[in-house]
Amino acid sequence: MTQDRNEPPAGERRMLSRRTVLTAMGAVPVLTVAGSVLLATDASAAAANINPSAPRQTIRGFGGMAHAAWIGDLTAAQRTTAFGGGDGQLGFSLLRIPVGENQSDWSRDLATAKRAVELGATVIASPWNPPASMIETFTHGSQTNAKRLRYSSYGAYAQHLNDFTSYMRTNGVNLYGISVQNEPDYATDWTWWTSAEIVRFLRENAGSISTRVIAPESFQYVKSMSDPILNDPTALANVDIIGAHLYGTSYANFPYPLFKQKGAGKELWMTEVYYPNSSDSGDLWPQALDVGEHIHHAMVDAEFQAYIWWTIRRSYGPMREDGQISKRGAMMAQFARFVRPGYVRIDATANPASNVFVSAYRGGNTVVIVAVNKNTSAVTQQFTLANTTASGSVANWLTDASRNVAPQSALSMSNGSLTVTLPARSAMTFVAALGDTTSPSPSVPVSPSPSLSPSPSGGGTGPRVTYTMSTWNNGFTASIGITNTGTSTINGWTLAFTLPSGQAITSGWNATFAPSSGQVSARNLSYNGTLAPGATIDIGFQATHTGNTAEPTAFTLNGIPCTVA
C-alpha cells in the first residue's frame, strides 16, 4: 500500500479525529503534556523495598499493533527491530493484528506475524467488522447508518473467527487469543456492540472458538462494558482475557476491584493505546517520560499482564518511520527487553520519592527493577531486596535526553541492597541475580539438579491436562492447564511429564520446573498449591528445540495418571 507517511490513512484519521472531538467535549481527559518544568527534588529518596517472594500478576509481555491496510506493512528490518531484543531494538514480545472482514485480506499481516513468532513473540488478533453479509444497520443516537452484527449471524461470526484462527495456524502463527470486537463502545466507523450483546455472544457462541477469547476491548476501559461479563458465570467461562484500551482513562480508574474479585483464572490485558497523544513526535523529550510513567501505572495500579501500543511504526509511536526506535519506544524497551513473558511482578515501593516510579519483576532467580525519574535533578535511590543476602554485579541500562536504552557500567549489590543515582529525567532498568531467599519463589526457576519428593494429595482423582504449544524455528512456548476433576481438594501438587528429545526449558511461569529436559517435574508455588474440585490452574514454560516439536504423551499429577484433553 503506497501512502504519504506524514498523513494518516483515512481509517486512522477518522479514529484520531473522533478522539480529538471527544477530548474537546470533555468525554476523554485531555491527553497533552504540560509544558511546565517539574521542580527539582531532594538529592535522596526513601528506600524502595522490593519483596521477591510477594508475587502479583504474571506478565505476558509488551508490544504493538501492525495494521498493513491502514499503516503499511513493516519491512523485514523493521520486524527485527520491533521483536529483537538487542541494542537499538524494542524487545517486543506481543503483536496485535486485525482480523480482516474478507478472507482475501487475511494475508496482509501474515509476514509480520510469522517473523514475530520466529523471534519468540505471541500474536493476538482483533476484528473491526464482521463480513458485510452478517451486518445490519440501525440508528445509534444521531448516526443513522450504524452497524451491528445480526443475531441470526452470531454462529456464523464465531465460525469466521475460527476460520481466521485456522488460517493463521496453517500458515505458522498460532494465535494466543482472538477478540470479539475492537472498541465495541466507540464504533462510529466500525461495528457497535452493547455489553448485553457481548454477553449473549460469549454465552451462546464463544465456547466454539478454538483459541483464547478476548473481550470487550472498551476504548476507555469502561467498566460497564466488562462488569456484565464478570457477573455472568456462563459468559465468564467462555472468555479468557478481559481486554481494555486506555484512551483518556485516568489513573484513578486503572484499578478493577471486580476483576480481582471474580476474574480468577482469567487474564487482564491492555490491548491498545497511544500516550500521551498522537500529535507530538515520539522523540519529544522529556515528554516521552510520560510513557514510562503510564506503563508503570498500567503494571502497578491496573495490574495488567500486557501492554500493547497503537501502532508500532508511526511518527508518534515506538518506531519512527525510518525504522529506528523513538524516545517513546526507548521507554517501552526499558520494560519490554528485560521483563520477559512469564516473569511475575513482585511487590515494590511504587513511589519512593515525588516523581520517581518503581516497579519490580522476577523470573527465576532474576529480578528486574524499572525506575522512572521525572525530576529535573538526579535522585539517589536505594533498593532493598527482602529475604535475600544476594551480592554481586547488577547490569543496568539508561534512557535520558541523549541516550536510548544505553548499557551502563555494572553496579554492585551487597546483601540485597543497591544504591544508585537516577539521572535527571531518565528511566533505568536494573537486572540482578538473587541468592537463596527465605521464602518460596513466586516465579519460574528452572533447577539444574532436582530434588524430588512425594507431593501431598488431597485425594482428588482423574485430573485433566491440556497442553498447547506455539512453535517457531528453534523454540516454543507451552501452556498447560491442570484441572482437578475429583471431589477432594488437592493440597500441593507435582505434575510430571517427559519432554521429547531435543527440547529444553529456558523459563516458565506459575510453577518450578526441574530439570530442564527429559523427565520434568512442575511443582506448585507458594500461592497456587491448593486446587479445589473443578478448579483449573494454568502454568507454562518457554523452551528451545532442535527440530522435534512433538508434545509429551503422558502426564501424572501426584503420581495419578492424567487425562489429556
C-alpha positions as CSV (number, residue, x, y, z in Angstrom):
1,M,0.0,0.0,0.0
2,T,1.5,3.3,-1.1
3,Q,0.8,6.4,1.0
4,D,2.2,9.6,2.4
5,R,3.9,8.6,5.6
6,N,3.2,12.0,7.1
7,E,-0.5,11.7,6.6
8,P,-2.6,9.0,8.4
9,P,-4.7,6.9,6.1
10,A,-8.5,7.5,6.1
11,G,-9.4,4.9,8.6
12,E,-6.8,6.1,11.1
13,R,-7.7,9.7,10.5
14,R,-11.3,9.0,11.4
15,M,-10.2,7.2,14.6
16,L,-7.9,10.0,15.7
17,S,-10.3,12.8,14.7
18,R,-13.1,11.3,16.7
19,R,-10.9,11.1,19.8
20,T,-10.0,14.7,19.3
21,V,-13.7,15.7,19.2
22,L,-14.4,13.7,22.4
23,T,-11.5,15.4,24.1
24,A,-12.9,18.8,23.2
25,M,-16.3,17.7,24.5
26,G,-14.8,16.6,27.8
27,A,-15.7,12.9,27.3
28,V,-12.0,12.0,27.3
29,P,-9.5,13.7,29.6
30,V,-7.1,15.9,27.6
31,L,-4.0,13.9,26.5
32,T,-1.5,16.6,26.2
33,V,1.8,17.0,28.1
34,A,2.0,20.0,30.4
35,G,4.7,22.4,29.3
36,S,5.7,23.4,32.8
37,V,9.0,22.1,34.2
38,L,8.9,19.7,37.1
39,L,10.5,21.1,40.2
40,A,13.8,19.6,41.4
41,T,13.6,17.3,44.4
42,D,15.9,16.4,47.2
43,A,19.0,14.5,46.3
44,S,17.9,11.4,48.0
45,A,14.7,9.3,48.3
46,A,13.3,6.8,50.7
47,A,14.4,3.3,50.2
48,A,12.4,1.3,47.6
49,N,11.6,-2.0,49.3
50,I,11.3,-5.0,47.0
51,N,10.0,-8.4,48.0
52,P,10.8,-11.1,45.5
53,S,8.6,-13.6,47.5
54,A,5.4,-11.4,47.1
55,P,4.1,-12.2,43.6
56,R,1.4,-10.2,41.8
57,Q,0.4,-10.7,38.2
58,T,2.2,-12.8,35.6
59,I,3.5,-10.7,32.7
60,R,2.6,-11.8,29.2
61,G,4.6,-9.1,27.6
62,F,4.8,-5.7,25.8
63,G,4.2,-5.0,22.2
64,G,2.4,-3.1,19.4
65,M,-0.2,-3.3,16.6
66,A,0.6,-4.0,13.0
67,H,-2.2,-2.9,10.5
68,A,-0.9,-3.1,7.0
69,A,-4.1,-1.9,5.4
70,W,-4.0,1.4,7.3
71,I,-0.4,1.9,8.1
72,G,1.5,-0.1,5.6
73,D,3.4,-3.3,6.5
74,L,6.7,-3.4,8.4
75,T,9.8,-4.1,6.4
76,A,11.9,-7.2,7.2
77,A,14.4,-5.0,9.0
78,Q,11.7,-3.2,11.0
79,R,10.2,-6.6,12.1
80,T,13.6,-7.5,13.6
81,T,13.9,-4.1,15.2
82,A,10.4,-4.5,16.8
83,F,10.8,-8.0,18.1
84,G,14.5,-8.4,18.5
85,G,16.0,-7.9,22.0
86,G,19.4,-6.4,21.3
87,D,20.7,-2.8,21.3
88,G,18.6,-0.5,19.2
89,Q,15.7,-2.9,19.2
90,L,12.4,-2.7,21.0
91,G,12.3,-6.2,22.5
92,F,8.5,-6.6,21.9
93,S,7.0,-10.0,22.8
94,L,3.5,-9.3,21.7
95,L,1.9,-8.5,18.3
96,R,-1.7,-7.5,17.7
97,I,-3.1,-7.8,14.2
98,P,-6.5,-7.1,12.6
99,V,-9.0,-9.8,11.6
100,G,-10.0,-8.8,8.1
101,E,-13.7,-9.0,7.3
102,N,-12.8,-10.6,3.9
103,Q,-10.7,-13.7,3.7
104,S,-8.9,-12.2,0.8
105,D,-7.3,-9.7,3.2
106,W,-6.0,-12.2,5.7
107,S,-2.6,-12.5,4.2
108,R,-1.8,-8.7,4.7
109,D,-0.3,-9.0,8.1
110,L,0.9,-12.6,7.8
111,A,4.6,-11.9,7.1
112,T,5.0,-9.7,10.1
113,A,3.1,-12.1,12.3
114,K,5.3,-15.0,11.1
115,R,8.5,-13.1,11.8
116,A,7.3,-12.0,15.2
117,V,6.6,-15.7,16.1
118,E,10.1,-16.7,14.8
119,L,11.6,-14.1,17.2
120,G,9.6,-15.5,20.1
121,A,6.6,-13.2,20.2
122,T,2.9,-14.0,20.9
123,V,0.2,-12.9,18.5
124,I,-3.4,-11.9,19.1
125,A,-6.0,-10.6,16.7
126,S,-8.9,-8.2,16.8
127,P,-11.8,-7.6,14.3
128,W,-13.1,-4.2,13.3
129,N,-16.1,-5.5,11.3
130,P,-17.7,-8.9,10.6
131,P,-18.2,-9.9,7.0
132,A,-20.7,-7.5,5.3
133,S,-23.2,-10.3,4.8
134,M,-23.6,-10.6,8.6
135,I,-24.2,-6.9,9.3
136,E,-27.4,-4.9,9.7
137,T,-27.7,-1.1,10.0
138,F,-29.6,0.7,12.7
139,T,-29.9,4.2,14.3
140,H,-27.4,4.8,17.1
141,G,-28.0,8.3,18.5
142,S,-27.6,10.7,15.6
143,Q,-25.9,8.0,13.5
144,T,-28.5,6.6,11.1
145,N,-26.2,4.1,9.4
146,A,-24.6,2.4,12.4
147,K,-23.6,-1.2,12.0
148,R,-24.2,-4.2,14.2
149,L,-24.0,-7.9,13.9
150,R,-27.3,-9.6,13.2
151,Y,-28.2,-12.0,16.0
152,S,-29.0,-14.7,13.4
153,S,-25.3,-14.4,12.3
154,Y,-23.7,-14.9,15.7
155,G,-22.9,-18.6,15.0
156,A,-21.5,-17.7,11.5
157,Y,-19.4,-14.9,13.1
158,A,-17.9,-17.4,15.6
159,Q,-17.0,-19.6,12.7
160,H,-15.5,-16.6,10.9
161,L,-13.2,-16.0,13.9
162,N,-12.4,-19.7,13.9
163,D,-11.6,-19.7,10.2
164,F,-9.2,-16.8,10.7
165,T,-7.6,-18.7,13.6
166,S,-7.2,-21.8,11.4
167,Y,-5.8,-19.8,8.5
168,M,-3.1,-18.3,10.8
169,R,-2.3,-21.6,12.3
170,T,-2.0,-23.3,8.9
171,N,0.5,-20.5,8.0
172,G,2.7,-20.9,11.0
173,V,1.1,-18.5,13.5
174,N,-0.8,-20.0,16.5
175,L,-2.8,-17.1,17.8
176,Y,-2.7,-16.8,21.6
177,G,-6.2,-15.2,21.5
178,I,-8.8,-13.5,19.3
179,S,-11.1,-10.7,20.2
180,V,-14.9,-10.5,19.8
181,Q,-14.7,-6.8,18.7
182,N,-12.3,-3.9,18.7
183,E,-13.8,-1.0,20.7
184,P,-17.5,-2.0,20.6
185,D,-18.5,1.1,22.5
186,Y,-16.7,3.6,20.2
187,A,-17.7,2.3,16.8
188,T,-18.9,5.1,14.5
189,D,-16.6,3.8,11.8
190,W,-16.9,0.1,12.6
191,T,-19.4,-2.3,14.4
192,W,-21.2,-1.5,17.6
193,W,-21.9,-4.0,20.4
194,T,-23.7,-3.4,23.6
195,S,-22.5,-5.1,26.7
196,A,-25.6,-7.3,26.7
197,E,-24.9,-8.4,23.1
198,I,-21.3,-9.3,24.0
199,V,-22.5,-11.3,27.0
200,R,-25.0,-13.1,24.8
201,F,-22.4,-14.0,22.2
202,L,-20.0,-15.2,24.9
203,R,-22.7,-17.3,26.5
204,E,-24.1,-18.9,23.3
205,N,-21.2,-18.9,20.7
206,A,-17.7,-18.2,22.1
207,G,-17.4,-21.7,23.5
208,S,-16.8,-23.0,20.0
209,I,-13.9,-20.7,19.3
210,S,-10.6,-22.7,19.1
211,T,-8.3,-20.2,20.8
212,R,-8.5,-17.9,23.8
213,V,-11.3,-15.4,23.6
214,I,-10.7,-11.6,24.3
215,A,-13.5,-9.2,25.3
216,P,-14.7,-6.4,25.4
217,E,-11.7,-4.1,24.4
218,S,-13.6,-1.0,25.5
219,F,-11.9,2.1,24.2
220,Q,-11.6,3.8,27.6
221,Y,-11.6,0.8,30.0
222,V,-15.3,1.5,30.6
223,K,-16.2,-1.0,33.3
224,S,-19.9,-1.1,32.4
225,M,-18.7,-3.0,29.3
226,S,-16.9,-5.7,31.2
227,D,-18.8,-5.8,34.5
228,P,-21.7,-7.8,32.9
229,I,-19.2,-10.4,31.7
230,L,-17.6,-10.8,35.1
231,N,-21.1,-11.0,36.7
232,D,-22.3,-13.8,34.3
233,P,-20.7,-17.2,35.1
234,T,-21.6,-18.7,31.7
235,A,-20.2,-15.7,29.8
236,L,-17.1,-15.6,32.0
237,A,-16.5,-19.3,31.5
238,N,-16.2,-18.6,27.7
239,V,-13.8,-15.7,27.9
240,D,-10.2,-16.0,28.7
241,I,-8.8,-12.4,28.6
242,I,-10.5,-9.2,29.7
243,G,-9.1,-6.7,27.2
244,A,-9.1,-2.9,27.6
245,H,-7.9,0.2,25.9
246,L,-6.7,3.3,27.8
247,Y,-7.6,6.3,25.7
248,G,-8.0,9.1,28.2
249,T,-8.5,6.7,31.1
250,S,-7.4,8.5,34.3
251,Y,-5.0,6.7,36.7
252,A,-7.8,6.7,39.3
253,N,-9.8,4.4,37.1
254,F,-6.9,1.9,36.5
255,P,-7.7,-0.5,39.4
256,Y,-10.5,-3.0,38.8
257,P,-11.8,-4.5,42.1
258,L,-14.5,-6.6,40.4
259,F,-11.9,-8.3,38.3
260,K,-9.8,-9.1,41.3
261,Q,-13.0,-10.5,43.0
262,K,-14.4,-12.6,40.1
263,G,-11.6,-12.9,37.5
264,A,-9.7,-15.9,38.9
265,G,-8.2,-17.9,36.2
266,K,-8.7,-15.1,33.6
267,E,-6.1,-12.7,32.2
268,L,-6.2,-8.9,32.1
269,W,-4.6,-7.2,29.1
270,M,-4.2,-3.7,27.9
271,T,-4.5,-4.3,24.2
272,E,-4.3,-0.8,22.6
273,V,-3.2,2.8,23.5
274,Y,-1.1,5.6,22.3
275,Y,0.0,8.0,25.1
276,P,0.0,10.9,25.8
277,N,-1.2,11.9,22.3
278,S,-0.9,11.3,18.6
279,S,0.1,14.9,17.7
280,D,3.6,15.1,19.1
281,S,6.7,13.4,17.8
282,G,7.6,10.2,19.5
283,D,11.1,11.7,20.0
284,L,9.8,14.7,22.0
285,W,11.8,14.9,25.3
286,P,11.2,14.9,28.3
287,Q,7.5,14.3,27.3
288,A,8.4,10.7,26.4
289,L,9.0,10.1,30.0
290,D,5.2,10.1,30.4
291,V,5.1,6.8,28.5
292,G,7.3,5.3,31.2
293,E,5.0,6.5,33.9
294,H,2.0,5.3,32.0
295,I,3.4,1.8,31.7
296,H,4.3,1.9,35.4
297,H,0.7,2.7,36.4
298,A,-0.6,0.0,34.0
299,M,1.5,-2.6,35.6
300,V,1.3,-1.5,39.3
301,D,-2.2,0.1,39.6
302,A,-4.2,-1.7,37.0
303,E,-2.2,-4.9,37.3
304,F,-2.4,-5.5,33.5
305,Q,-0.5,-8.5,32.2
306,A,0.2,-7.0,28.8
307,Y,0.7,-3.5,27.3
308,I,0.2,-3.0,23.6
309,W,0.8,0.2,21.6
310,W,-1.1,1.5,18.6
311,T,0.8,1.2,16.2
312,I,4.4,0.0,16.0
313,R,5.7,2.3,13.3
314,R,4.3,5.9,13.4
315,S,5.6,9.4,14.0
316,Y,4.2,9.3,17.5
317,G,4.9,5.6,18.1
318,P,7.7,3.5,19.4
319,M,9.3,3.2,16.0
320,R,9.9,6.2,13.7
321,E,9.0,6.0,10.0
322,D,12.7,5.5,9.3
323,G,12.7,2.2,11.3
324,Q,14.7,3.5,14.3
325,I,13.3,3.4,17.8
326,S,11.9,6.7,19.1
327,K,12.2,8.1,22.7
328,R,8.7,6.7,23.4
329,G,10.0,3.4,22.0
330,A,13.0,3.6,24.3
331,M,10.7,4.0,27.3
332,M,8.8,0.9,26.2
333,A,12.1,-1.0,25.6
334,Q,13.2,-0.3,29.2
335,F,10.4,-2.7,30.2
336,A,10.0,-4.9,27.1
337,R,13.6,-6.0,26.6
338,F,14.1,-7.1,30.2
339,V,10.7,-8.0,31.7
340,R,10.0,-11.1,29.6
341,P,6.9,-13.3,29.2
342,G,6.3,-15.4,32.3
343,Y,8.0,-13.0,34.6
344,V,5.9,-12.1,37.7
345,R,5.6,-8.6,39.0
346,I,6.6,-8.5,42.7
347,D,5.9,-6.1,45.5
348,A,7.9,-2.9,45.4
349,T,7.7,0.6,46.8
350,A,5.9,2.2,43.9
351,N,6.7,5.9,44.6
352,P,9.7,6.3,46.9
353,A,10.0,10.0,46.1
354,S,8.0,12.6,44.3
355,N,8.1,11.9,40.5
356,V,10.0,8.7,41.0
357,F,8.2,5.5,39.9
358,V,9.5,2.0,40.6
359,S,8.2,-1.4,39.6
360,A,9.9,-4.8,40.0
361,Y,9.6,-8.2,38.4
362,R,11.0,-11.7,38.9
363,G,11.8,-14.5,36.5
364,G,13.5,-17.5,38.2
365,N,16.5,-16.1,40.1
366,T,16.5,-12.9,38.1
367,V,15.0,-9.6,39.5
368,V,14.3,-6.7,37.1
369,I,13.7,-3.2,38.5
370,V,12.5,-0.4,36.3
371,A,12.8,3.2,37.8
372,V,11.5,6.3,36.1
373,N,12.8,9.7,37.4
374,K,10.7,12.6,36.0
375,N,12.5,15.2,38.2
376,T,14.8,17.9,36.9
377,S,17.6,16.8,39.2
378,A,19.3,13.4,39.9
379,V,17.9,11.3,42.8
380,T,19.9,8.9,45.0
381,Q,17.8,5.8,45.3
382,Q,18.3,2.8,47.4
383,F,16.7,-0.6,46.6
384,T,16.5,-3.2,49.3
385,L,15.5,-6.8,48.4
386,A,13.8,-8.7,51.2
387,N,14.7,-12.2,52.4
388,T,18.0,-12.3,50.4
389,T,21.6,-11.7,51.1
390,A,22.5,-11.7,47.4
391,S,25.6,-9.7,46.4
392,G,27.3,-9.1,43.1
393,S,27.2,-7.1,39.9
394,V,24.0,-5.5,38.6
395,A,23.6,-4.8,34.9
396,N,21.8,-1.6,34.0
397,W,20.5,0.4,31.1
398,L,19.6,4.1,30.8
399,T,17.4,6.3,28.7
400,D,17.7,10.1,29.0
401,A,17.8,13.1,26.7
402,S,20.9,11.8,24.8
403,R,20.8,8.0,25.3
404,N,18.3,5.2,24.4
405,V,18.5,2.1,26.5
406,A,22.2,2.5,26.7
407,P,24.2,-0.1,28.7
408,Q,26.0,1.4,31.7
409,S,28.9,0.2,33.8
410,A,27.9,-2.6,36.2
411,L,26.8,-1.6,39.7
412,S,27.3,-3.6,42.9
413,M,24.7,-5.1,45.2
414,S,25.6,-6.1,48.7
415,N,23.5,-8.2,51.0
416,G,20.4,-7.4,48.9
417,S,20.9,-3.7,48.9
418,L,21.7,-1.5,45.9
419,T,22.1,2.3,45.9
420,V,22.1,4.1,42.6
421,T,21.9,7.6,41.1
422,L,18.9,8.1,38.9
423,P,19.9,10.9,36.5
424,A,17.5,13.8,36.0
425,R,14.7,13.0,33.6
426,S,15.6,9.4,33.0
427,A,14.5,5.8,33.0
428,M,16.8,3.0,34.2
429,T,16.4,-0.8,34.3
430,F,18.4,-2.9,36.7
431,V,18.9,-6.7,36.3
432,A,20.2,-8.6,39.3
433,A,20.7,-12.2,40.2
434,L,19.2,-13.5,43.5
435,G,20.9,-15.7,46.0
436,D,18.8,-18.0,48.2
437,T,15.7,-16.5,49.6
438,T,14.0,-17.4,52.8
439,S,10.5,-17.7,51.2
440,P,9.3,-19.8,48.3
441,S,10.0,-18.3,44.8
442,P,6.9,-16.6,43.2
443,S,8.1,-17.3,39.7
444,V,9.7,-19.8,37.5
445,P,13.2,-21.1,38.3
446,V,14.5,-24.0,36.2
447,S,16.6,-26.1,38.6
448,P,19.6,-27.8,37.2
449,S,19.5,-30.6,39.8
450,P,16.1,-31.5,41.0
451,S,15.3,-32.9,44.4
452,L,12.2,-35.0,44.0
453,S,10.0,-36.0,46.9
454,P,6.4,-37.1,47.1
455,S,3.8,-34.3,46.9
456,P,0.8,-34.4,49.2
457,S,-2.6,-35.1,47.7
458,G,-6.0,-34.2,48.9
459,G,-7.4,-37.4,47.5
460,G,-8.5,-35.9,44.1
461,T,-8.7,-38.4,41.2
462,G,-8.9,-38.2,37.5
463,P,-7.0,-34.9,36.9
464,R,-7.2,-33.5,33.4
465,V,-4.4,-31.7,31.5
466,T,-4.4,-29.5,28.4
467,Y,-1.1,-28.8,26.6
468,T,-0.9,-26.1,23.9
469,M,2.2,-25.4,22.0
470,S,3.2,-22.3,20.0
471,T,6.4,-23.0,18.0
472,W,8.9,-21.1,15.9
473,N,12.1,-22.1,14.1
474,N,14.1,-23.1,17.2
475,G,11.8,-22.5,20.2
476,F,8.3,-22.8,21.6
477,T,6.0,-21.9,24.4
478,A,3.8,-24.5,26.1
479,S,0.7,-23.5,28.1
480,I,-0.5,-26.2,30.5
481,G,-3.9,-26.3,32.2
482,I,-4.4,-28.6,35.2
483,T,-7.9,-29.4,36.2
484,N,-8.9,-31.2,39.4
485,T,-11.8,-33.4,38.2
486,G,-12.1,-35.2,41.5
487,T,-14.2,-34.5,44.6
488,S,-11.5,-33.6,47.1
489,T,-9.2,-30.6,47.3
490,I,-5.6,-31.2,46.2
491,N,-3.2,-29.5,48.7
492,G,0.2,-29.4,47.0
493,W,0.8,-30.8,43.5
494,T,3.6,-32.0,41.2
495,L,2.9,-32.5,37.5
496,A,5.3,-35.0,35.9
497,F,5.9,-35.5,32.2
498,T,8.7,-36.3,29.7
499,L,9.9,-33.7,27.2
500,P,10.7,-35.2,23.8
501,S,14.3,-35.4,22.7
502,G,16.0,-32.1,21.8
503,Q,13.6,-29.9,23.9
504,A,14.9,-27.9,26.9
505,I,13.1,-25.5,29.1
506,T,14.6,-22.0,29.5
507,S,12.0,-20.2,31.6
508,G,8.5,-20.7,32.9
509,W,5.6,-19.4,35.0
510,N,3.4,-20.3,37.9
511,A,5.5,-23.4,38.7
512,T,9.1,-24.5,39.3
513,F,10.3,-26.8,36.6
514,A,13.1,-29.3,37.1
515,P,15.2,-30.5,35.4
516,S,15.1,-28.5,32.1
517,S,14.9,-31.6,29.9
518,G,14.0,-35.2,30.0
519,Q,11.7,-36.3,32.8
520,V,10.4,-32.9,34.2
521,S,8.5,-32.2,37.4
522,A,6.5,-29.0,37.6
523,R,5.8,-28.1,41.3
524,N,3.3,-25.6,42.7
525,L,4.5,-22.3,44.1
526,S,3.5,-20.9,47.5
527,Y,0.4,-19.1,46.1
528,N,-1.2,-21.8,43.9
529,G,-0.7,-25.1,45.7
530,T,-4.4,-25.6,46.5
531,L,-6.6,-27.0,43.7
532,A,-10.2,-27.3,44.6
533,P,-12.6,-29.7,42.9
534,G,-13.4,-28.4,39.4
535,A,-10.7,-25.8,39.6
536,T,-8.0,-25.2,36.9
537,I,-4.5,-23.8,37.3
538,D,-2.6,-22.5,34.3
539,I,1.2,-23.0,34.2
540,G,3.6,-22.9,31.3
541,F,7.1,-22.5,30.0
542,Q,9.3,-21.4,27.1
543,A,11.8,-23.8,25.6
544,T,14.2,-24.5,22.8
545,H,14.1,-27.4,20.3
546,T,16.3,-28.8,17.7
547,G,13.6,-29.7,15.2
548,N,11.4,-32.0,17.3
549,T,8.2,-30.2,18.2
550,A,6.3,-33.3,19.5
551,E,4.2,-32.9,22.6
552,P,4.6,-35.0,25.8
553,T,2.4,-38.1,25.6
554,A,1.6,-38.7,29.2
555,F,1.2,-36.7,32.5
556,T,0.8,-37.6,36.1
557,L,-0.3,-35.4,38.9
558,N,1.0,-36.5,42.3
559,G,1.5,-39.9,40.7
560,I,-2.0,-40.2,39.3
561,P,-2.3,-40.6,35.5
562,C,-4.0,-37.6,33.8
563,T,-6.5,-37.5,31.0
564,V,-5.0,-35.3,28.2
565,A,-7.7,-33.2,26.7
